[in-house]
Amino acid sequence: FSFAPGFPNPFLTRTQLSYVLPATGAVRVAIFDLRGHLVRELVNGTEAVGPHTVFWDGHDGRGLRAAAGVYYARVVHEGLTRNQKIVVLK
């Protein structure tokens, strides 16, 4: 599957994450800090074949604004993982 670079990146208020699935299946999209700790889960379920877009507003799972810095967006689909670096500005 493919995972396009986040746009915009770096970002202030929100970034768009786009990916294309070759088959219907389990998908997890999540944001992690540099230490590998989960910051926020954006998608966790079954999605259909084709293009998908999800947005991250820079908030963690508790609704608090994430600190400025580097994070990783991770998409996992049917055992395959793709990562990309995302930078949050203040």
LINMO-V300763 format. One line per field, one symbol per residue. burial: 1 if it has 16 or more other C-alpha atoms within 10 Angstrom, else 0. A space follows every 10 residues. Layout:
burial: ???
//
This chain:
burial: 1010110001 1001111110 1000001111 1110000011 1100001000 0000011111 0000010000 1111111000 0110111100
//
